[in-house]
Amino acid sequence: MSLFLDTAKIEVRAGKGGDGAVAFRREKFVPDGGPWGGDGGRGGSVIFKVDEGMTTLMDFRYNRIFRGKPGEKGMTKGMHGRGAQDLIVKVPQGTTVKDFETGTVLVDLIENHQEFVVAKGGRGGRGNIRFATAKNPAPEVAENGEPGEERMLMLELRVLADVGLVGFPSVGKSTLLSVVSNARPKIGAYHFTTITPNIGMVQIGFGDSFVMADMPGLIQGAHSGAGLGIQFLRHIERTRVLLHVLDMSGLEERDPFEDYQTINDELESYNLRLMERPQIIVANKMDMPQAAENLETFKKKLAESLEVNQEMPLIYPVSGLTKEGLQPLLAMTSEMLSQTPEFPLYDEEDLASQAAYYGFEEEEAPFKIERDPDGAYRLTGEKLIKLYKMTNLEHDESAMKFARQMRGWGVDEALRSAGAEDGDLVRIEKFEFEFVD
């Protein structure tokens, strides 16, 4: 089958974990009740799930942000908050998910009902019941919920096409596709009007349909990289039926038989298996005055070139302009498709190229120091921001614990080395404090 890209850029935000609770037992006849605050619930993850009923990424053109729900806060009596339900986002079969910033392929969603977590929900914050120790039996410490993962993604869909239109530039492939399907390709009276594949759904009668695509015009030498053809020849490998479109008008003073041989030579030179595909010759532009005569000449040359006992290829005279002869052509194409098995969607080379490399990345520093325009020092970094968001600064014990963790990372020393002096302003997102040397 032929593969073409349909793309969409989206943002996914998993749900934040619920905050842990600070609570104490205050019951009659229970002296020194101690801490009783429960943990927050887990935030909802964003999960992609393959739905073979979907065929395009059109839904993602209008809905570009997907948010998971936050978990519930912890409660008194040691009760945990309820975890949020995961957000299931349906995607078409054959969708490749990439990280937009790095271009790294996260997953190829190939199998029906296959699932992948694209953004993990944050865990719930621990309640103060978790921080009780012998030295501090009644802690006023609880964690806020962990932030959910946020990322920009690029989705690429490999649209599957059953029928491929091949032929020289300006033989009428785009026109043919536009009159037999719902595709609306750009059409012009000059070579290489089509520089990307156009794809359309062809409907025949009730319930019988197939996907047809026209390829950018091939030229001699395409298999070795000439013209536009090389990047699309490998896509033609997976089509099940080829429609070889020829210009019978003679207006460009080209020999249809020579064009026919040249294109087939290109297909054979690129990959011998391409010639195993059933191929129908489409004699186009039959509404022109010299077309009938040119078709007879073509048939004679073709018959002379065939080997002994070799069958004459199917030839269908049509006119994309007047739509003459199109119904018999489409009926035969549909019949051939029903008799031709699908070719593998992924061959060994594809699978090898998709194999992920799992290496060890260098561990990122927990924080960075920047300067704001007003001279204040700003602390950034994924680990530090995550710790800050999970710290409940309304409680003094939590704030002191946060300060100890930063000191353990070497924040004080780093600020001092960066030139910070006693009383200088330090910011973490919207939170401000003075540096104490």
Solvent accessible surface area in square Angstrom, and as a share of the most:
residue,aa,sasa,rsa
1,M,19,0.08
2,S,0,0.00
3,L,13,0.07
4,F,16,0.07
5,L,114,0.57
6,D,28,0.15
7,T,58,0.34
8,A,5,0.04
9,K,76,0.32
10,I,1,0.01
11,E,35,0.16
12,V,0,0.00
13,R,72,0.26
14,A,9,0.07
15,G,3,0.03
16,K,83,0.35
17,G,1,0.01
18,G,3,0.02
19,D,32,0.17
20,G,7,0.07
21,A,19,0.15
22,V,42,0.24
23,A,19,0.15
24,F,48,0.20
25,R,83,0.30
26,R,197,0.72
27,E,75,0.34
28,K,162,0.69
29,F,179,0.75
30,V,55,0.31
31,P,111,0.70
32,D,148,0.77
33,G,23,0.22
34,G,21,0.20
35,P,20,0.12
36,W,52,0.18
37,G,0,0.00
38,G,0,0.00
39,D,11,0.05
40,G,8,0.08
41,G,5,0.05
42,R,110,0.40
43,G,0,0.00
44,G,0,0.00
45,S,7,0.05
46,V,0,0.00
47,I,18,0.09
48,F,0,0.00
49,K,60,0.26
50,V,1,0.01
51,D,41,0.21
52,E,109,0.49
53,G,63,0.61
54,M,39,0.18
55,T,93,0.54
56,T,60,0.35
57,L,0,0.00
58,M,96,0.43
59,D,92,0.48
60,F,3,0.01
61,R,85,0.31
62,Y,182,0.69
63,N,77,0.39
64,R,113,0.41
65,I,69,0.35
66,F,23,0.10
67,R,141,0.52
68,G,10,0.10
69,K,142,0.60
70,P,89,0.56
71,G,10,0.09
72,E,89,0.40
73,K,139,0.59
74,G,10,0.10
75,M,80,0.36
76,T,66,0.38
77,K,123,0.52
78,G,23,0.22
79,M,94,0.42
80,H,109,0.49
81,G,7,0.07
82,R,181,0.66
83,G,38,0.37
84,A,14,0.11
85,Q,159,0.71
86,D,51,0.27
87,L,59,0.29
88,I,80,0.41
89,V,11,0.06
90,K,113,0.48
91,V,0,0.00
92,P,1,0.01
93,Q,70,0.31
94,G,5,0.05
95,T,0,0.00
96,T,5,0.03
97,V,0,0.00
98,K,50,0.21
99,D,21,0.11
100,F,82,0.34
101,E,133,0.60
102,T,101,0.59
103,G,42,0.40
104,T,77,0.45
105,V,75,0.43
106,L,47,0.23
107,V,23,0.13
108,D,24,0.12
109,L,0,0.00
110,I,38,0.19
111,E,112,0.50
112,N,48,0.25
113,H,121,0.54
114,Q,53,0.24
115,E,94,0.42
116,F,63,0.26
117,V,71,0.41
118,V,1,0.00
119,A,0,0.00
120,K,133,0.56
121,G,7,0.06
122,G,1,0.01
123,R,111,0.40
124,G,13,0.12
125,G,0,0.00
126,R,83,0.30
127,G,0,0.00
128,N,0,0.00
129,I,72,0.37
130,R,130,0.48
131,F,33,0.14
132,A,45,0.35
133,T,80,0.46
134,A,107,0.83
135,K,200,0.85
136,N,54,0.28
137,P,85,0.54
138,A,50,0.39
139,P,1,0.00
140,E,80,0.36
141,V,13,0.07
142,A,2,0.01
143,E,21,0.10
144,N,29,0.15
145,G,0,0.00
146,E,28,0.13
147,P,39,0.24
148,G,12,0.11
149,E,83,0.37
150,E,119,0.53
151,R,72,0.26
152,M,54,0.24
153,L,0,0.00
154,M,47,0.21
155,L,0,0.00
156,E,30,0.14
157,L,4,0.02
158,R,58,0.21
159,V,29,0.17
160,L,65,0.32
161,A,0,0.00
162,D,15,0.08
163,V,0,0.00
164,G,0,0.00
165,L,0,0.00
166,V,0,0.00
167,G,1,0.01
168,F,21,0.09
169,P,13,0.08
170,S,35,0.23
171,V,6,0.04
172,G,15,0.14
173,K,14,0.06
174,S,14,0.09
175,T,39,0.23
176,L,1,0.01
177,L,0,0.00
178,S,22,0.14
179,V,48,0.28
180,V,18,0.10
181,S,14,0.09
182,N,103,0.53
183,A,10,0.08
184,R,183,0.67
185,P,16,0.10
186,K,144,0.61
187,I,91,0.46
188,G,28,0.27
189,A,111,0.86
190,Y,116,0.44
191,H,86,0.38
192,F,72,0.30
193,T,22,0.13
194,T,17,0.10
195,I,111,0.56
196,T,85,0.49
197,P,30,0.19
198,N,33,0.17
199,I,59,0.30
200,G,6,0.06
201,M,78,0.35
202,V,0,0.00
203,Q,112,0.50
204,I,33,0.17
205,G,60,0.58
206,F,213,0.89
207,G,76,0.73
208,D,62,0.32
209,S,49,0.32
210,F,9,0.04
211,V,25,0.15
212,M,2,0.01
213,A,0,0.00
214,D,1,0.00
215,M,1,0.01
216,P,0,0.00
217,G,4,0.04
218,L,1,0.00
219,I,48,0.24
220,Q,136,0.60
221,G,17,0.17
222,A,0,0.00
223,H,70,0.31
224,S,89,0.57
225,G,39,0.38
226,A,40,0.31
227,G,43,0.42
228,L,44,0.22
229,G,0,0.00
230,I,51,0.26
231,Q,82,0.36
232,F,14,0.06
233,L,0,0.00
234,R,116,0.42
235,H,39,0.17
236,I,0,0.00
237,E,37,0.17
238,R,25,0.09
239,T,0,0.00
240,R,34,0.13
241,V,0,0.00
242,L,0,0.00
243,L,1,0.00
244,H,0,0.00
245,V,0,0.00
246,L,3,0.01
247,D,23,0.12
248,M,0,0.00
249,S,4,0.03
250,G,28,0.27
251,L,122,0.61
252,E,81,0.36
253,E,164,0.73
254,R,103,0.38
255,D,42,0.22
256,P,14,0.09
257,F,22,0.09
258,E,105,0.47
259,D,12,0.06
260,Y,24,0.09
261,Q,79,0.35
262,T,26,0.15
263,I,1,0.00
264,N,18,0.09
265,D,81,0.42
266,E,7,0.03
267,L,0,0.00
268,E,78,0.35
269,S,64,0.41
270,Y,65,0.25
271,N,40,0.21
272,L,127,0.63
273,R,118,0.43
274,L,1,0.00
275,M,76,0.34
276,E,110,0.49
277,R,15,0.05
278,P,37,0.23
279,Q,34,0.15
280,I,0,0.00
281,I,1,0.00
282,V,0,0.00
283,A,0,0.00
284,N,3,0.01
285,K,57,0.24
286,M,42,0.19
287,D,58,0.30
288,M,57,0.26
289,P,118,0.74
290,Q,101,0.45
291,A,0,0.00
292,A,64,0.50
293,E,113,0.51
294,N,37,0.19
295,L,10,0.05
296,E,94,0.42
297,T,63,0.36
298,F,3,0.01
299,K,70,0.30
300,K,134,0.57
301,K,72,0.31
302,L,3,0.02
303,A,54,0.42
304,E,145,0.65
305,S,56,0.36
306,L,38,0.19
307,E,135,0.60
308,V,134,0.77
309,N,151,0.77
310,Q,96,0.43
311,E,152,0.68
312,M,81,0.36
313,P,35,0.22
314,L,68,0.34
315,I,31,0.16
316,Y,40,0.15
317,P,62,0.39
318,V,1,0.00
319,S,0,0.00
320,G,4,0.04
321,L,139,0.69
322,T,79,0.46
323,K,121,0.51
324,E,116,0.52
325,G,25,0.24
326,L,8,0.04
327,Q,128,0.57
328,P,74,0.47
329,L,1,0.00
330,L,8,0.04
331,A,54,0.42
332,M,47,0.21
333,T,0,0.00
334,S,16,0.10
335,E,88,0.39
336,M,34,0.15
337,L,12,0.06
338,S,91,0.59
339,Q,130,0.58
340,T,18,0.10
341,P,103,0.65
342,E,113,0.51
343,F,33,0.14
344,P,83,0.52
345,L,44,0.22
346,Y,29,0.11
347,D,60,0.31
348,E,151,0.67
349,E,139,0.62
350,D,35,0.18
351,L,96,0.48
352,A,73,0.57
353,S,91,0.58
354,Q,54,0.24
355,A,75,0.58
356,A,65,0.50
357,Y,194,0.74
358,Y,191,0.73
359,G,35,0.34
360,F,211,0.88
361,E,164,0.73
362,E,168,0.75
363,E,143,0.64
364,E,96,0.43
365,A,58,0.45
366,P,34,0.21
367,F,30,0.12
368,K,107,0.45
369,I,50,0.25
370,E,87,0.39
371,R,138,0.50
372,D,23,0.12
373,P,148,0.93
374,D,97,0.50
375,G,31,0.30
376,A,5,0.04
377,Y,8,0.03
378,R,61,0.22
379,L,0,0.00
380,T,32,0.19
381,G,12,0.12
382,E,134,0.60
383,K,91,0.39
384,L,0,0.00
385,I,32,0.16
386,K,85,0.36
387,L,30,0.15
388,Y,37,0.14
389,K,83,0.35
390,M,15,0.07
391,T,16,0.10
392,N,27,0.14
393,L,55,0.27
394,E,155,0.70
395,H,43,0.19
396,D,114,0.59
397,E,55,0.25
398,S,4,0.03
399,A,35,0.27
400,M,116,0.52
401,K,52,0.22
402,F,6,0.03
403,A,37,0.29
404,R,135,0.49
405,Q,68,0.30
406,M,16,0.07
407,R,139,0.51
408,G,67,0.64
409,W,92,0.32
410,G,24,0.23
411,V,1,0.01
412,D,41,0.21
413,E,111,0.50
414,A,28,0.22
415,L,1,0.01
416,R,92,0.33
417,S,100,0.65
418,A,50,0.39
419,G,43,0.42
420,A,4,0.03
421,E,118,0.53
422,D,96,0.50
423,G,42,0.40
424,D,46,0.24
425,L,63,0.31
426,V,0,0.00
427,R,35,0.13
428,I,0,0.00
429,E,71,0.32
430,K,196,0.83
431,F,64,0.27
432,E,84,0.38
433,F,56,0.23
434,E,113,0.51
435,F,6,0.03
436,V,118,0.68
437,D,100,0.52
